[in-house]
């Protein structure tokens, strides 16, 4: 059974850091595609890449991310606080 499908192209604005933009532009140029297509392709590839297991984090039976040894739940606030301490 054949179906007709029309998908509208939607324009989106995306603010990314300059180094990520450079990667996307370089990738797009090498592949001969638009920057938007390059970003989409790179994101899809990153999503499919296997994530290495972290020895410091694990998932509890409720599906929450916890410290492996302490068993404490890692909250978004904790992540933000630690990332703000980063001297980069």
C-alpha positions, 0 to 999 in steps of 0.5 A, a space after each residue: 500500500 503506497 502512502 503520500 507523505 509531505 514533510 514540511 522543512 522547518 527552519 530553526 535557529 541554533 546557537 552553538 559554540 565557535 569550535 562546534 560550528 567550525 567542526 560542522 562547517 568543515 564536515 559539511 564542506 568535506 561531504 558537500 552538504 549543508 551545515 544543517 544537514 551536517 549538524 543533523 548527521 553528526 548528532 545522529 551519529 553521536 546518538 548511535 555511538 555506544 557510551 563507555 560505562 563510567 566506573 563512577 556512575 551507575 543506574 539504580 533500579 528506578 532508572 536514576 543515575 547514582 554514584 556507584 559507591 555512595 548510592 546517592 542520586 546525582 541531581 541536575 543541580 549537582 552537575 551544574 555546581 560541579 561544572 561551574 567549578 571547572 576552570 575552563 
